[in-house]
């Protein structure tokens, strides 16, 4: 079993193999994501009860919270891929790192935008220099820095290593985002779903939130595979296997 997993891992490091398997998996990921997203939004926006304190304004959590979770998760995926690229010089790890950055930046921007919309009726202002909001903004700048660094270096292998270093350095911001509401006195509410004893949110509100989180995760997986697939084809376009593809003819 272990040997089979190792062989599968090494096969994924092959651009031709990755190109083929990603083409099969990506449509399933995105299709399932859209189905779950439609169900989660209907459950959260229509069927879930009204919050006794925030009224219907709380329903933005079904977009805001999954986007915030994914903003951190995508960064960790990018950092892991960047670390693999630095240690083992894997071309596919470099590809996965650089192609994750724009997706993570999109989730982070969505989290910041929906957080501001939610904050206006709750706090009376669109933005405060709250510890959670500020560290999330720093995360957006890290993503933009990775994108800019990748575009500034023409040598793809050198760009991949540079992106890996920056991504690993920025990992320190992830625990700051996660624990900011516990380490500092902030306006942002504390954890409700990830509490160790029990989530302080009713199941009728929690289940659609988790459905939306899974939908966002699958959407990320599908778009990541598609972006990486296009990047592989761009880098390997002059190789024989790429020139023999039906879409290359």
C-alpha positions in Angstrom: 0.0 0.0 0.0 2.8 2.4 1.0 4.7 1.6 -2.2 1.7 2.2 -4.3 1.2 5.6 -2.7 4.9 6.5 -3.3 4.6 5.4 -6.9 1.5 7.5 -7.4 3.2 10.5 -5.8 6.2 10.1 -8.2 3.9 9.7 -11.2 2.1 13.0 -10.2 5.5 14.6 -10.5 5.6 13.8 -14.2 4.1 16.6 -16.2 2.5 14.3 -18.9 0.8 12.1 -16.2 -0.3 15.1 -14.2 -1.8 16.7 -17.4 -3.8 13.6 -18.1 -5.1 13.0 -14.6 -5.9 16.6 -13.9 -8.0 16.8 -17.0 -10.1 14.0 -15.7 -10.5 15.1 -12.1 -11.0 18.9 -12.5 -14.5 18.7 -14.1 -15.7 16.4 -11.4 -14.4 18.7 -8.7 -15.9 21.8 -10.1 -19.2 20.1 -11.0 -19.6 18.7 -7.5 -18.6 22.1 -6.0 -21.4 23.9 -8.0 -24.0 21.3 -6.8 -22.9 21.7 -3.2 -22.7 25.4 -3.5 -26.2 25.7 -4.8 -27.6 23.4 -2.0 -25.6 25.2 0.7 -26.6 28.6 -0.4 -30.3 27.7 -0.6 -30.1 26.0 2.9 -28.2 28.9 4.4 -30.0 31.8 2.8 -33.6 30.4 2.8 -34.0 27.5 5.1 -31.7 28.4 8.0 -33.4 30.3 10.9 -32.8 34.0 11.5 -30.2 34.8 14.2 -31.7 36.3 17.3 -29.0 39.0 17.6 -27.9 39.8 14.1 -31.1 39.0 12.2 -30.6 38.1 8.6 -27.3 40.0 8.3 -25.5 36.9 9.7 -26.3 35.0 6.5 -23.2 36.5 4.8 -21.2 33.9 6.9 -22.0 31.3 4.2 -19.7 33.2 1.9 -17.4 35.0 4.3 -16.4 32.1 6.5 -15.6 29.5 3.8 -13.6 32.2 1.9 -11.6 33.1 5.0 -10.9 29.4 5.7 -9.8 28.8 2.1 -7.6 32.0 2.1 -5.5 30.3 4.8 -5.8 26.8 3.5 -4.7 27.7 0.0 -1.7 29.6 1.4 -0.6 26.5 3.3 -0.9 24.4 0.1 1.2 27.0 -1.7 3.8 27.0 1.0 4.0 23.1 1.1 4.4 23.0 -2.7 7.0 25.8 -2.5 8.9 23.8 0.2 8.8 20.6 -2.0 10.1 22.7 -4.9 13.0 24.0 -2.8 14.0 20.7 -1.3 13.5 18.2 -4.2 13.6 20.6 -7.2 10.3 19.2 -8.4 9.0 21.0 -11.5 5.4 20.1 -10.7 5.8 21.5 -7.1 6.9 24.8 -8.6 3.9 24.8 -10.9 1.5 24.0 -8.1 2.9 26.8 -5.9 2.7 29.6 -8.5 -0.7 28.6 -9.8 -2.2 28.5 -6.3 -1.4 32.2 -5.6 -4.1 33.9 -7.7 -6.8 31.5 -6.4 -5.8 32.2 -2.8 -5.7 36.0 -3.5 -9.2 35.7 -4.8 -10.5 34.0 -1.7 -8.7 36.5 0.5 -10.2 39.4 -1.3 -13.6 37.8 -1.1 -13.2 37.3 2.7 -12.1 40.9 3.2 -14.9 42.3 1.1 -17.7 40.2 2.7 -16.2 41.0 6.1 -16.4 44.7 5.4 -20.0 44.3 4.3 -20.8 42.3 7.4 -19.0 44.8 9.6 -20.9 47.8 8.5 -24.2 47.0 10.2 -22.5 45.2 13.1 -19.7 47.7 13.9 -21.0 50.8 12.2 -18.0 51.0 9.8 -16.7 49.3 6.8 -13.2 48.8 8.1 -11.2 48.9 11.4 -7.6 48.1 12.0 -8.6 45.0 13.9 -6.0 42.3 14.4 -7.9 39.7 12.4 -8.7 42.1 9.5 -5.2 43.5 9.4 -3.5 40.1 9.4 -5.9 39.0 6.7 -4.9 42.1 4.6 -1.3 41.1 5.1 -2.2 37.7 3.7 -3.5 39.4 0.6 -0.3 41.3 0.2 1.7 38.1 0.5 -0.3 36.5 -2.3 0.2 39.6 -4.5 3.9 39.5 -3.7 4.1 35.9 -4.8 2.3 36.7 -8.0 4.5 39.8 -8.7 7.7 37.8 -8.0 6.7 35.0 -10.3 5.9 37.5 -13.1 9.1 39.4 -12.6 11.5 36.5 -13.1 11.7 35.1 -16.6 13.6 31.9 -15.6 10.7 29.5 -14.6 12.9 27.4 -12.3 14.4 30.4 -10.6 11.0 31.9 -10.2 9.7 28.7 -8.6 12.4 28.7 -6.0 11.9 32.4 -5.2 8.2 31.9 -4.8 8.9 28.9 -2.5 11.1 31.0 -0.2 8.6 33.9 0.0 5.7 31.5 0.6 7.5 29.7 3.4 8.5 33.0 5.1 4.9 34.2 5.0 3.6 31.1 6.8 4.2 32.9 10.1 1.2 35.0 9.3 -1.3 32.0 9.3 -1.3 31.3 13.1 -1.5 35.1 13.6 -4.7 35.2 11.6 -6.1 32.1 13.3 -5.3 33.1 16.9 -5.6 36.9 16.6 -9.0 36.9 18.3 -7.6 35.1 21.2 -4.2 36.8 21.5 -5.6 40.4 21.3 -8.8 42.2 22.3 -10.4 42.6 18.9 -13.8 43.5 17.6 -13.9 40.3 15.5 -16.0 37.6 17.2 -14.2 34.6 18.6 -14.3 31.0 17.2 -17.7 29.4 16.9 -17.2 26.3 14.8 -13.6 25.3 15.8 -14.1 25.4 19.6 -12.8 22.2 21.3 -15.9 21.7 23.5 -18.7 22.3 21.1 -19.5 24.8 18.3 -21.5 27.7 19.6 -23.8 27.7 16.5 -27.0 25.7 16.0 -26.7 22.7 13.7 -29.4 24.2 11.4 -26.9 27.0 10.7 -23.7 24.9 11.0 -24.5 22.2 8.5 -25.0 24.6 5.5 -21.8 26.4 6.5 -19.9 23.1 6.4 -21.5 22.3 3.1 -20.3 25.6 1.7 -16.8 25.0 3.1 -16.6 21.7 1.2 -18.0 23.3 -1.9 -15.3 26.0 -1.7 -12.7 23.4 -1.1 -13.7 21.4 -4.2 -13.9 24.5 -6.3 -10.3 25.4 -5.2 -9.2 21.9 -6.1 -10.8 22.0 -9.6 -9.5 25.5 -10.5 -6.1 24.7 -9.1 -5.8 21.6 -11.3 -7.0 23.6 -14.3 -4.5 26.4 -13.7 -1.7 24.0 -13.1 -2.6 22.1 -16.2 -2.4 25.2 -18.3 0.9 26.2 -16.8 2.3 22.7 -17.5 1.3 23.0 -21.1 2.8 26.5 -21.3 6.1 25.2 -19.9 6.2 21.9 -21.7 4.7 23.1 -25.0 7.8 22.2 -27.0 8.1 18.7 -25.6 7.0 15.8 -27.8 4.2 14.6 -25.5 2.7 18.1 -25.5 2.9 18.5 -29.3 1.2 15.1 -29.7 -1.9 16.2 -27.7 -5.1 16.5 -29.8 -5.6 20.1 -28.7 -2.1 21.0 -30.0 -2.9 19.8 -33.5 
